[in-house]
């Protein structure tokens, strides 16, 4: 087998010299037994890996996929042995046979300074290339398995971000904000003033890299529009008089950590911290986007176009393509059509047995309640394009969060207000079809 590997590595059309060098260092690292020498080799692997260009990294990932997987022969023998005698010793042998050398390689690379950040970035690149290189899937899964352990909640540090936070971190907030873009330093400063809060999770191995951050507005009522919250000229209110904390933006920062859940821990811990800091706070709610609504709405047009009012509904929907439609004479009719449809979408449009909308899946899975749909809550170009300007409030009732979470996980049950349920029952799809919404 070794001669076959070497032949492939040194084939005329095979990997470049630098790729072969990284692979050779990786094999040496796997064969090393001493901790100090292993750390030195890990540093060499990282240094050589960082020299690879885009083509050479593809070559390296191909080698990881082909040559650093488990031995099929050893795995087959271990399976047969465990099937014949399911003893503890045979189970250990099977577990050892299943684990690919890649995982141990990643663990040893992590010994080097900067190893964790490099592996997170390596997974980002693997994820980006999976569509073109499905054979990388096992390598990506191996990294995900390790990163889930290394980024366990117990290792994370919650920090409040304010104007005194390092400029390096503040610049990254501007770059990573994924919901409501931060328009420069004055905008960021307003989001960090007394009646606002920003919190982020950090990992000891990535000290100036936020993993996820959440922005909070301290208000006297649940907000129904996001533009006032984002207005940099708005007056700064006394946070001590606030009775409501509105989570209006949550952004994951590291693509290489996709699939590792931080947001549920973040929201609950921030809510607890805020309640201790500001005893008058009684309500913890979001003002959330509905990113999948307009795409789903387009898929329902054949159904909406049927029946006696079908042509009328389709004609109304055509108005959405017009600039400033929400200021025109059809705005009232569109509101009566779209708000119930949005309620129906949030309650009944599914991906499997869970909500089709990704933000709904996140908050309802965390134990929040679906409280209220807000008309023209986000009139930005993105908000109008994705959800016809609508946003939704999810409420975190801390005494009910765990119960709601358990019901959602076990029964896929959605805790929703009576108003949302009424709107969904009255929407045109429910009236005309009486069937689950198309997914």
VMD Tcl script that draws the C-alpha trace (Angstrom):
set ca {
  {0.00 0.00 0.00}
  {2.85 2.39 0.86}
  {4.42 1.99 -2.58}
  {1.07 2.78 -4.18}
  {0.77 5.94 -2.12}
  {4.28 7.06 -2.98}
  {3.70 6.32 -6.63}
  {0.58 8.43 -6.63}
  {2.28 11.25 -4.75}
  {5.16 11.45 -7.16}
  {3.21 10.86 -10.36}
  {3.95 13.37 -13.12}
  {0.43 14.84 -12.98}
  {0.05 14.45 -9.23}
  {0.32 17.00 -6.44}
  {2.88 19.77 -6.50}
  {6.15 19.62 -4.60}
  {4.71 21.80 -1.82}
  {1.65 19.57 -1.47}
  {3.82 16.47 -1.27}
  {5.92 18.21 1.36}
  {2.86 18.90 3.54}
  {1.68 15.30 3.16}
  {5.12 13.98 4.14}
  {5.14 16.21 7.22}
  {1.64 15.00 8.14}
  {2.78 11.39 7.96}
  {5.81 12.20 10.08}
  {3.57 13.94 12.61}
  {1.33 10.87 12.87}
  {4.38 8.69 13.46}
  {5.87 10.94 16.16}
  {5.57 9.79 19.78}
  {7.28 12.58 21.72}
  {5.11 15.53 22.79}
  {7.76 18.23 22.31}
  {8.91 16.94 18.94}
  {5.27 16.44 17.97}
  {4.51 20.10 18.70}
  {7.53 21.16 16.61}
  {6.35 19.00 13.70}
  {2.83 20.40 14.06}
  {4.28 23.90 13.64}
  {6.08 22.76 10.48}
  {2.87 21.23 9.10}
  {0.99 24.49 9.66}
  {3.75 26.60 8.17}
  {3.92 24.41 5.06}
  {0.13 24.23 4.76}
  {-0.14 28.01 4.83}
  {2.19 28.22 1.83}
  {-0.19 26.22 -0.38}
  {-2.14 28.08 -3.03}
  {-5.79 27.31 -3.85}
  {-4.99 24.51 -6.31}
  {-2.52 22.90 -3.94}
  {-5.04 22.97 -1.10}
  {-7.47 21.06 -3.29}
  {-4.69 18.53 -3.88}
  {-4.05 18.31 -0.13}
  {-7.73 17.79 0.67}
  {-7.85 15.04 -1.97}
  {-4.96 13.29 -0.20}
  {-6.73 13.65 3.16}
  {-9.83 12.03 1.69}
  {-8.01 9.14 -0.05}
  {-5.09 8.28 2.13}
  {-5.98 9.24 5.70}
  {-9.22 7.30 6.11}
  {-9.75 4.12 8.13}
  {-8.41 0.83 6.78}
  {-11.30 -1.09 5.17}
  {-9.58 -4.39 5.93}
  {-9.02 -3.64 9.62}
  {-12.50 -2.21 9.95}
  {-14.02 -5.34 8.38}
  {-12.10 -7.60 10.75}
  {-13.15 -5.52 13.76}
  {-16.81 -5.60 12.68}
  {-16.69 -9.38 12.25}
  {-15.02 -9.84 15.63}
  {-17.59 -7.70 17.42}
  {-20.47 -9.40 15.63}
  {-19.20 -12.79 16.75}
  {-18.35 -11.68 20.30}
  {-19.74 -8.28 21.39}
  {-17.30 -7.89 24.26}
  {-15.93 -4.66 25.65}
  {-12.51 -5.43 24.20}
  {-13.94 -6.01 20.72}
  {-15.98 -2.82 21.00}
  {-12.81 -0.86 21.78}
  {-11.08 -2.49 18.81}
  {-14.04 -1.55 16.59}
  {-13.99 2.04 17.81}
  {-10.28 2.28 17.10}
  {-10.74 0.81 13.62}
  {-13.57 3.23 12.78}
  {-11.62 6.34 13.75}
  {-9.63 7.50 10.72}
  {-5.99 8.63 11.01}
  {-7.28 12.07 9.90}
  {-8.77 12.70 13.33}
  {-5.50 12.00 15.12}
  {-3.71 14.16 12.54}
  {-6.07 17.07 13.29}
  {-5.56 16.58 17.04}
  {-1.80 16.75 16.59}
  {-1.96 19.80 14.32}
  {-3.90 21.44 17.14}
  {-0.77 21.22 19.31}
  {0.78 24.09 17.34}
  {0.13 27.71 18.22}
  {-2.67 28.87 15.97}
  {-3.65 25.27 15.23}
  {-7.27 25.65 16.32}
  {-7.83 28.70 14.13}
  {-6.16 26.93 11.19}
  {-8.42 23.88 11.57}
  {-11.53 26.06 11.78}
  {-10.46 27.73 8.55}
  {-9.64 24.35 7.00}
  {-13.22 23.22 7.64}
  {-14.51 26.46 6.10}
  {-12.63 25.61 2.91}
  {-13.83 22.00 2.96}
  {-17.44 23.18 3.32}
  {-17.02 25.60 0.44}
  {-15.73 22.82 -1.83}
  {-18.12 20.00 -0.88}
  {-20.44 20.53 -3.83}
  {-17.57 20.06 -6.30}
  {-15.72 17.46 -4.17}
  {-18.25 15.22 -2.37}
  {-15.38 12.87 -1.49}
  {-14.29 15.48 1.09}
  {-17.39 14.85 3.18}
  {-15.70 12.41 5.56}
  {-12.82 14.82 6.21}
  {-15.27 17.63 6.93}
  {-17.26 15.35 9.27}
  {-14.08 14.39 11.14}
  {-13.28 18.05 11.73}
  {-16.84 18.80 12.81}
  {-16.67 15.93 15.32}
  {-13.54 17.37 16.91}
  {-14.62 21.02 16.79}
  {-17.88 20.20 18.56}
  {-15.82 18.91 21.48}
  {-13.28 21.72 21.42}
  {-15.99 24.41 21.22}
  {-18.16 22.93 23.93}
  {-20.06 25.59 25.90}
  {-17.84 24.90 28.91}
  {-14.83 26.32 27.05}
  {-16.55 29.50 25.86}
  {-16.31 32.92 27.50}
  {-19.20 35.40 27.35}
  {-18.10 39.04 27.07}
  {-19.99 42.27 26.81}
  {-18.74 44.37 23.89}
  {-18.65 48.12 24.45}
  {-16.78 51.12 23.11}
  {-13.75 50.23 25.27}
  {-13.37 46.81 23.61}
  {-10.29 46.46 21.41}
  {-10.51 48.01 17.95}
  {-9.62 44.63 16.45}
  {-12.80 43.08 17.85}
  {-14.94 46.13 17.01}
  {-13.78 46.02 13.39}
  {-14.78 42.37 13.24}
  {-18.28 43.20 14.49}
  {-18.68 45.53 11.53}
  {-17.41 42.85 9.17}
  {-19.40 39.94 10.58}
  {-22.79 41.61 11.16}
  {-25.11 39.45 9.05}
  {-28.61 40.76 9.79}
  {-28.50 44.57 9.77}
  {-25.27 45.87 8.22}
  {-23.29 48.28 10.40}
  {-22.70 51.47 8.41}
  {-19.34 52.47 9.84}
  {-18.08 53.61 13.23}
  {-20.87 56.09 14.16}
  {-23.45 53.34 13.59}
  {-21.47 50.88 15.70}
  {-21.02 53.43 18.48}
  {-24.80 54.00 18.70}
  {-25.32 50.24 18.96}
  {-23.01 50.16 21.98}
  {-24.44 53.08 23.98}
  {-26.22 52.88 27.34}
  {-29.61 51.66 26.09}
  {-28.01 49.02 23.87}
  {-26.02 45.91 24.64}
  {-23.79 43.64 22.60}
  {-22.49 40.29 23.84}
  {-20.23 37.72 22.20}
  {-18.85 34.27 22.85}
  {-15.08 33.85 22.63}
  {-12.86 30.76 22.78}
  {-9.47 30.77 24.56}
  {-7.70 29.68 21.37}
  {-9.32 32.47 19.31}
  {-9.10 35.35 21.81}
  {-9.90 38.20 19.39}
  {-12.28 36.27 17.14}
  {-15.94 36.47 18.20}
  {-17.72 33.19 17.49}
  {-21.22 34.66 17.64}
  {-22.60 37.98 18.88}
  {-26.01 39.34 19.75}
  {-27.26 42.93 19.78}
  {-29.91 44.06 22.26}
  {-32.05 47.17 22.56}
  {-33.39 48.10 26.00}
  {-36.89 49.49 25.55}
  {-40.22 49.97 27.33}
  {-42.20 47.74 24.96}
  {-41.66 45.02 22.40}
  {-40.42 46.75 19.27}
  {-42.48 46.44 16.09}
  {-40.04 48.18 13.71}
  {-36.31 47.80 13.32}
  {-35.44 51.11 11.64}
  {-35.95 53.14 14.88}
  {-33.60 50.74 16.66}
  {-30.96 51.29 13.98}
  {-31.34 55.10 13.81}
  {-27.99 56.54 14.89}
  {-29.64 59.88 15.73}
  {-32.18 58.37 18.12}
  {-32.00 59.68 21.70}
  {-30.24 57.48 24.25}
  {-32.74 56.31 26.85}
  {-32.14 55.47 30.51}
  {-31.55 51.69 30.60}
  {-32.73 51.60 34.21}
  {-36.27 52.40 33.06}
  {-36.38 49.67 30.43}
  {-38.83 46.83 30.90}
  {-38.08 44.95 27.69}
  {-34.91 43.57 26.11}
  {-35.24 43.22 22.33}
  {-32.75 40.92 20.60}
  {-32.67 42.46 17.14}
  {-29.59 40.86 15.58}
  {-27.62 37.67 16.08}
  {-24.67 36.84 13.84}
  {-22.52 33.72 13.56}
  {-18.98 34.80 12.72}
  {-17.04 31.65 11.84}
  {-18.18 29.71 8.77}
  {-15.82 26.92 9.79}
  {-17.97 26.36 12.90}
  {-21.22 25.98 10.99}
  {-23.38 23.28 12.55}
  {-22.10 23.95 16.08}
  {-24.86 25.61 18.08}
  {-23.93 28.64 20.18}
  {-26.99 30.85 19.84}
  {-29.28 28.99 22.22}
  {-26.75 29.26 25.06}
  {-25.99 32.88 24.18}
  {-29.58 34.15 24.27}
  {-30.43 32.41 27.54}
  {-27.26 33.53 29.31}
  {-27.61 37.12 28.08}
  {-31.22 37.17 29.29}
  {-30.14 35.96 32.74}
  {-27.28 38.48 32.92}
  {-29.53 41.35 31.86}
  {-32.16 40.41 34.41}
  {-29.55 40.55 37.17}
  {-28.21 43.89 35.94}
  {-31.58 45.54 35.29}
  {-34.25 44.20 37.68}
  {-37.10 46.07 35.93}
  {-36.72 43.94 32.80}
  {-39.72 41.64 32.46}
  {-39.86 40.77 28.77}
  {-37.20 39.21 26.54}
  {-38.18 39.22 22.89}
  {-36.68 39.26 19.44}
  {-37.39 41.37 16.40}
  {-36.51 38.78 13.81}
  {-36.35 38.60 10.03}
  {-38.40 36.06 8.06}
  {-35.82 35.28 5.36}
  {-37.68 32.52 3.56}
  {-41.13 34.05 3.27}
  {-41.03 35.60 -0.21}
  {-39.38 32.52 -1.72}
  {-42.09 30.35 -0.18}
  {-44.75 32.79 -1.34}
  {-43.54 32.42 -4.91}
  {-43.92 28.65 -4.62}
  {-47.55 29.03 -3.53}
  {-48.67 31.14 -6.50}
  {-50.37 28.22 -8.30}
  {-52.48 27.56 -5.21}
  {-53.18 31.24 -4.58}
  {-54.20 31.64 -8.19}
  {-56.92 29.02 -7.92}
  {-60.51 29.55 -6.81}
  {-62.91 32.45 -7.32}
  {-60.49 35.12 -5.99}
  {-57.39 33.64 -7.57}
  {-56.88 36.29 -10.25}
  {-57.40 39.04 -7.70}
  {-54.77 37.56 -5.37}
  {-52.23 37.15 -8.16}
  {-52.81 40.70 -9.34}
  {-52.13 41.93 -5.82}
  {-48.95 39.90 -5.58}
  {-47.73 41.45 -8.84}
  {-47.73 44.81 -7.03}
  {-44.83 43.58 -4.89}
  {-42.52 44.03 -7.87}
  {-43.25 47.77 -7.98}
  {-40.91 50.21 -6.19}
  {-42.45 51.71 -3.03}
  {-45.50 49.46 -3.34}
  {-46.00 49.79 0.41}
  {-46.77 53.49 -0.04}
  {-49.36 52.89 -2.75}
  {-53.10 52.35 -2.69}
  {-52.73 48.55 -2.70}
  {-50.79 48.47 0.58}
  {-53.88 47.85 2.72}
  {-55.09 44.99 0.52}
  {-51.62 43.45 0.48}
  {-51.45 43.63 4.25}
  {-54.74 41.75 4.58}
  {-53.43 39.10 2.18}
  {-49.80 38.77 3.33}
  {-49.96 38.88 7.13}
  {-52.23 35.79 7.40}
  {-50.11 34.05 4.77}
  {-47.02 34.80 6.84}
  {-48.67 33.31 9.94}
  {-49.55 30.22 7.90}
  {-45.97 30.01 6.62}
  {-44.48 30.21 10.12}
  {-46.82 27.58 11.56}
  {-47.32 25.15 8.68}
  {-44.58 25.41 6.03}
  {-42.17 22.60 6.91}
  {-38.77 21.16 6.19}
  {-39.46 17.62 7.28}
  {-41.34 18.11 10.54}
  {-39.65 21.38 11.49}
  {-40.43 24.93 10.33}
  {-39.21 25.76 6.84}
  {-38.00 29.19 7.95}
  {-34.45 28.96 9.39}
  {-34.92 31.76 11.92}
  {-38.15 30.16 13.14}
  {-36.36 26.82 13.54}
  {-33.66 28.50 15.60}
  {-35.84 30.46 18.04}
  {-38.64 27.91 18.40}
  {-36.02 25.19 18.90}
  {-34.56 27.33 21.70}
  {-37.91 27.39 23.48}
  {-39.23 30.79 22.39}
  {-42.88 31.50 21.64}
  {-44.14 32.86 18.31}
  {-45.82 36.07 19.45}
  {-46.55 38.68 16.76}
  {-46.09 39.49 13.07}
  {-45.16 43.12 12.41}
  {-46.21 44.76 9.15}
  {-43.53 46.88 7.41}
  {-41.15 46.34 10.30}
  {-38.07 46.36 8.04}
  {-38.36 48.63 5.00}
  {-34.73 48.15 3.94}
  {-34.14 46.73 0.46}
  {-33.23 43.37 1.96}
  {-36.25 43.31 4.28}
  {-38.66 44.13 1.46}
  {-37.08 41.55 -0.85}
  {-37.04 38.67 1.63}
  {-40.28 39.12 3.57}
  {-42.23 42.04 2.08}
  {-40.97 44.10 5.03}
  {-42.49 41.88 7.72}
  {-40.68 40.80 10.88}
  {-41.74 38.65 13.79}
  {-41.42 38.83 17.56}
  {-40.39 35.65 19.34}
  {-40.73 35.92 23.11}
  {-38.47 34.10 25.56}
  {-40.55 33.49 28.67}
  {-37.79 32.15 30.86}
  {-40.12 30.02 33.01}
  {-41.44 28.27 29.88}
  {-38.33 28.04 27.71}
  {-37.35 24.50 28.74}
  {-40.90 23.19 28.41}
  {-41.29 24.75 24.95}
  {-37.91 23.38 23.88}
  {-38.82 19.84 24.97}
  {-42.18 19.97 23.20}
  {-40.56 21.27 20.03}
  {-37.86 18.59 20.02}
  {-40.12 15.66 20.92}
  {-43.42 16.64 19.30}
  {-42.39 19.41 16.87}
  {-44.98 21.54 18.66}
  {-44.87 25.32 18.15}
  {-45.87 27.57 21.03}
  {-47.75 30.43 19.32}
  {-50.03 33.26 20.41}
  {-53.75 33.02 19.76}
  {-53.46 35.90 17.30}
  {-50.91 34.03 15.17}
  {-53.05 30.90 15.22}
  {-56.15 32.88 14.25}
  {-54.38 34.57 11.35}
  {-53.09 31.22 10.06}
  {-56.62 29.75 10.16}
  {-58.02 32.70 8.26}
  {-55.41 32.88 5.52}
  {-56.46 32.21 1.93}
  {-54.44 28.99 1.70}
  {-56.04 27.51 4.79}
  {-59.51 28.54 3.61}
  {-59.13 27.23 0.05}
  {-56.90 24.21 0.51}
  {-57.21 22.94 4.06}
  {-53.88 21.17 3.56}
  {-50.29 21.71 4.71}
  {-48.43 24.41 2.86}
  {-46.10 23.35 0.07}
  {-42.46 23.06 1.06}
}
mol new
graphics top color blue
foreach p $ca { graphics top sphere $p radius 0.5 }
foreach p [lrange $ca 0 end-1] q [lrange $ca 1 end] { graphics top cylinder $p $q radius 0.2 }
display resetview
